[in-house]
């Protein structure tokens, strides 16, 4: 029995050593969605009035978050976390592009986004479009959003709170649930920045 257990343990150690030998394969803390059939296209207008597609950011790791400027908590929290990530990245921050896609084109004009989004970090870009363009983008990234009327007569927006991360080749790689924190985001973005 001792010999069997010893042989089993030896085999396990060899197997684990073999797994560790892959070296260049990143180990992520976020949800790995590599190979997903969605999240391949995006075409909207940035807060400077320029049409943008994912191809514009090739060579950079891209984070995409859908939200709205009147959001009381989820959106500003996520943007603050990403601002902290950019600060920690130092010189590598120039190799990352944060995109904030508005699901509220009625209120979030390019001018509104131009004041809101870069307030978190000057390199962040706000993206918007007409209702159909936003719907297409949300569908492509499997984002839910819906207008909810308020008793006061105004409205708010319910929306998916996660963030997607694409590698420098423009491939969808990771999904970050809301509230994972800047250290986890930083770890995985650094993995994607490795040559």
C-alpha positions in Angstrom: 0.0 0.0 0.0 2.9 2.4 0.9 4.4 1.7 -2.6 1.1 2.4 -4.3 0.7 5.7 -2.5 4.3 6.7 -3.1 3.9 5.9 -6.8 0.6 7.8 -6.9 2.2 10.9 -5.3 5.2 10.7 -7.6 2.9 10.6 -10.6 1.0 13.5 -9.3 4.2 15.6 -8.7 5.3 14.8 -12.3 1.9 15.7 -13.7 1.9 19.0 -11.8 5.4 19.8 -12.8 4.3 19.2 -16.4 1.4 21.6 -16.0 3.7 24.2 -14.5 6.0 23.9 -17.5 3.6 25.7 -19.7 5.2 28.9 -18.4 3.8 31.4 -20.9 0.1 30.6 -20.2 -1.3 33.4 -17.9 -3.0 32.5 -14.6 -6.1 34.8 -14.2 -8.1 35.6 -11.1 -11.0 36.9 -13.2 -13.4 34.8 -15.3 -11.5 33.6 -18.4 -13.8 33.9 -21.4 -11.1 33.3 -24.0 -12.6 32.0 -27.2 -16.1 33.4 -26.5 -18.2 33.9 -29.7 -19.3 37.4 -28.6 -17.6 40.7 -27.9 -15.9 40.9 -31.3 -17.2 44.2 -32.6 -17.9 47.7 -31.3 -18.7 50.8 -33.3 -19.7 54.0 -31.5 -18.7 57.6 -31.2 -16.3 58.8 -28.5 -16.7 61.9 -26.4 -14.6 63.9 -28.8 -16.9 63.1 -31.7 -14.7 60.5 -33.4 -16.1 57.2 -34.6 -14.4 54.3 -32.9 -14.1 50.6 -33.4 -12.1 48.0 -31.5 -9.5 48.0 -34.3 -8.6 51.6 -33.2 -7.1 50.2 -29.9 -5.1 47.3 -31.3 -1.9 47.0 -29.4 -3.6 48.0 -26.1 -5.4 46.0 -23.5 -8.9 47.3 -23.5 -11.5 47.3 -20.7 -15.1 47.9 -21.7 -17.8 48.9 -19.1 -21.4 49.8 -19.9 -23.1 52.3 -17.6 -24.5 55.8 -17.4 -23.3 59.1 -15.9 -26.3 59.5 -13.5 -25.4 56.1 -12.0 -25.2 56.6 -8.2 -22.7 53.9 -7.3 -21.7 51.0 -9.6 -20.4 53.2 -12.5 -18.3 55.7 -10.5 -17.0 52.8 -8.3 -15.8 50.9 -11.3 -14.2 53.9 -12.9 -12.4 54.8 -9.7 -11.1 51.2 -9.5 -9.8 51.5 -13.0 -8.2 54.8 -12.3 -6.4 53.1 -9.4 -5.3 50.4 -11.7 -3.9 52.9 -14.2 -2.0 54.7 -11.3 -0.4 51.4 -10.2 0.5 50.5 -13.8 2.8 53.5 -14.0 4.5 53.6 -17.4 2.4 50.7 -18.6 -0.8 52.6 -18.3 -0.3 53.9 -21.8 -0.8 50.4 -23.0 -4.3 50.2 -21.6 -7.5 51.8 -22.8 -10.6 52.1 -20.6 -13.9 52.5 -22.5 -17.1 53.6 -20.8 -20.1 52.9 -23.0 -23.2 54.8 -22.1 -26.5 52.9 -22.0 -28.3 56.3 -21.6 -27.9 58.1 -24.9 -30.8 60.3 -24.1 -28.9 62.1 -21.4 -25.3 61.1 -22.0 -24.4 63.3 -24.9 -20.8 63.4 -26.1 -20.5 66.7 -24.2 -21.7 65.2 -21.0 -19.4 62.2 -21.4 -16.5 64.6 -22.2 -16.8 66.1 -18.7 -17.7 63.0 -16.8 -15.4 60.2 -18.0 -12.0 61.9 -18.2 -12.6 63.3 -14.6 -11.6 59.8 -13.4 -8.5 59.5 -15.6 -7.5 61.7 -18.6 -7.1 58.7 -20.9 -10.5 57.2 -20.4 -12.9 57.4 -23.3 -16.7 57.7 -23.1 -18.6 56.1 -26.0 -22.1 56.8 -27.1 -24.4 56.6 -30.2 -28.0 56.5 -31.1 -30.4 54.1 -29.4 -29.9 51.5 -32.1 -26.1 51.7 -32.0 -26.1 51.3 -28.2 -28.5 48.3 -28.5 -26.2 46.6 -31.0 -23.2 47.2 -28.8 -24.9 45.9 -25.7 -26.2 42.8 -27.6 -22.7 42.1 -28.9 -21.3 42.1 -25.3 -24.4 40.4 -23.8 -25.2 43.5 -21.7 -28.7 44.0 -20.2 -30.0 47.5 -19.7 -33.4 48.9 -19.2 -34.9 52.3 -18.3 -36.8 52.4 -15.0 -39.2 55.2 -14.2 -38.9 56.9 -10.8 -41.7 58.1 -8.6 -40.2 61.6 -8.9 -41.0 61.6 -12.6 -37.4 61.0 -13.8 -35.8 57.7 -14.6 -32.7 55.6 -13.9 -31.1 52.8 -15.8 -30.8 49.2 -14.7 -27.8 47.6 -16.4 -25.3 44.7 -16.2 -22.5 45.7 -13.9 -19.6 43.6 -15.1 -16.6 44.7 -17.2 -14.9 43.0 -20.2 -11.2 43.0 -20.9 -9.7 42.4 -24.3 -6.1 41.6 -25.0 -3.8 43.7 -27.2 -4.9 41.7 -30.3 -8.5 42.8 -29.7 -9.7 39.3 -28.5 -12.1 39.1 -25.6 -10.3 37.4 -22.7 -11.8 38.2 -19.3 -15.0 39.1 -17.5 -14.8 41.0 -14.2 -17.8 41.0 -11.9 -18.6 44.2 -10.2 -16.7 44.8 -7.0 -13.7 42.5 -7.6 -11.4 45.3 -6.6 -8.5 47.1 -8.2 -5.8 44.6 -7.0 -7.5 41.7 -8.9 -8.0 43.8 -12.0 -4.4 45.0 -11.9 -3.1 41.4 -11.6 -4.9 40.2 -14.6 -4.3 43.3 -16.7 -0.6 42.8 -16.0 -0.9 39.2 -17.1 -2.3 40.4 -20.5 0.4 43.1 -20.8 3.2 40.4 -20.6 5.0 39.9 -24.0 
